């Protein structure tokens, strides 16, 4: 998920807007979910987003989803991203702080 790919998640988006953005994220045709940023950038980007929001590793999440495919991955990310964004806004009151953190992480 990245501004340069046109699929960044803005912390101020509604739950519906967030879900729509995640559903449109580009993945690939492989059913088995694996973390491989070079060969599978779309899948890996979603896994990284989920990892930021859950505190778990990308590999751990990929192993949990396994053969669930891109649909299961997108559902996992959707279920975890919005509550995380809402929690950041509630606890910090700093609009845009989460978005900036994610951008820095993805650009590293």
N, C-alpha and C positions, 0 to 999 in steps of 0.2 A: 504494500500500500504506500503510495507516494504521490506527491503533487505532480511530479514529472510524468507519471503514468495516468494522471487524471482520476485517480481513485483514492485520494487521501480522505481520511475521515476527520471531519472537523468536530471538535468537542461540542460545539453548539448545535449540531444536527439533532433532529428528532430521532426517536427510535426507528421510525419508518424509513427516514432518509438514510440512516446508518445501515439498516438491513438491505435496502435497495442497492447501496453502494457496494456492500460486501458481496451480494448475489451477482453483481456485474463484474466482479474481479476475475481477471483472466487466470485460468488454470490450464491444465493439459489433459490429455486423454488417459493417462495412466491411472488405474483404479487405486493401487496401493499408495498411500500417503507416506512420503518420505521427505526429510529435510535435506535438500541439495541445492543451495543457492545458485550454483553455476548452471546446472542442468534443468532446474525447475524453479525459476525465479518467482513465478506467480504463487505457486503452492508454498514456497519457502517464505514469501512475504506475509502470507496469511498466517503461517505458523509463527513467525516472529511477532506479529501483532497479538496473537493469542498468548504467546509467552510473556510479553510485556504486561498484558492485562491479568494474567493468572499467577505470575511468578514461577511458572514451571518452565522447563526447557523445551525448545522446539522438537527435539528428538523424542522426548517423553510424550508430548502431545501427539506427534506423528504415530508413534507406536500404539497409543490408545485408539486412535481413529483407524489405523491399519487399512483394511480393505473397504472401509466405509465410503471411500471416494471423495471427490470434491464437494459433493452436496453435504456430506456429513461434516467436512472441514468447515465449510461456510456457515453451517448451522452452529457449530462449536464457537466460531469466532463471533458470530452475531449474538449469541447468548452471553458472551463474556465481555465484549467491547463496550456496549452501551452502559451496563451497570458500573463498569470501571470508570468510564468518563463521568457519569453522574456522581460517583463517589469522589472523584478528584475535584469536581466543581463544588460539591458540598463541603468538603473538608478544607479546601484551600481558598475558595472564592476567587481563584486566579484564572479567568477565562484565557484560553490559549496556551496555558502552561503544559498541559498534556500533549497537545498537538506539537508544540515545539520539542518536547522530549522525544516523541515518536519520530519526528523528522530527523533529529540528531542521531538517533539510534539507527535508523534505516540508511542514513548517509555514511555511517562509519564503516 
